Amino acid sequence: NSCSVTDCLKGAVGATDRCVAHGGGRRCKESGCGKSARSGSDRCNAHGGGKLCVVSGCSNGAAGATDRCKSHGGGRRCVYTGCTKSAAGATDRCKAHGGGKRCIEPGCLTGASGTTDRCKTHGGGKRCEHPGCDKSAAKNNRCKAHGGGKRCAVPDCRKSAVGSTDLCIAHGGGKRCEDPECDKGARAGSSWCIKHGGKSKKKDESSEPTSRKLKQPASTKGELEPQEAKTEAVPRAPEVGPRDEETPPMAPGGDFGTRSDRTAQV
């Protein structure tokens, strides 16, 4: 028989009319848990049902046909070259390499968080329970700013532990500066602290090169075009040659005379 849920093509499990994903089959007996019980057990993986991970001290259930949980290398792995993370959902890649359910926000390629259809940035997953806070919740149902997640192991310190360490940045947690004599925290996206040249990745990408910030002097027409030498027009001297036969001799006083006089002389 097929699952009774509309558009579901999976088979119904046991005496129920639904598939495992939609609540069919035997369920975990743990109070408040609605997950499916593992084969041969009355509990789900999270509550100790089925085959457990063989790693010493691990209480998680083994994934798939392997003898380890996903955290310790069990189950299907991501097929991306060099990646050892667990494949997400029914895909063959981890979330970081495009596997699993993706966020439905237009233009977002991040994986959807939890049972929601959006990533944490766009409101998916569990949210902080502090009144008025809409940030993503870490452990304890609160964001890091309101006490959620792992805290610094130093007594009386209430800051959040950074990365895989047990300390906050001020007490030596997180990535440190690579300078041999420096013990400060490295800037995000860098291997150095601010003093030794480390800069935030976002700040680095948004900042313009120094050469662009310098104010360039305003260019003038004389700088853009080669200045041509300016020469003043010099009047040409009259050519000296034989006197025209028709030119009358100069009259006394430097006058050539009137037109009628010149005609009479001719």
Secondary structure, DSSP 4 states (H G I P E B T S, - for coil): -B-SSTT--SBP-TTSSS-GGGT-S-B--STT--SBPPTTSSS-GGGT-SSBP-STT--SBPPTTSSS-GGGT-S-B--STT--SBPPTTSSS-GGGT-SPBP-STT--SBPPTTSSS-TTTT-S-B--STT--SBP-GGGS-GGGT-S-B-SSTT--SBP-TTSSS-GGGT-S-B--STT--SBPPTTSSS-TTTT---HHHHHHSPPHHHHSPPPPP-HHHHSPPPPP-PPPPPPPPP-PPPTTSPPPBTTTB---HHHHHHH-
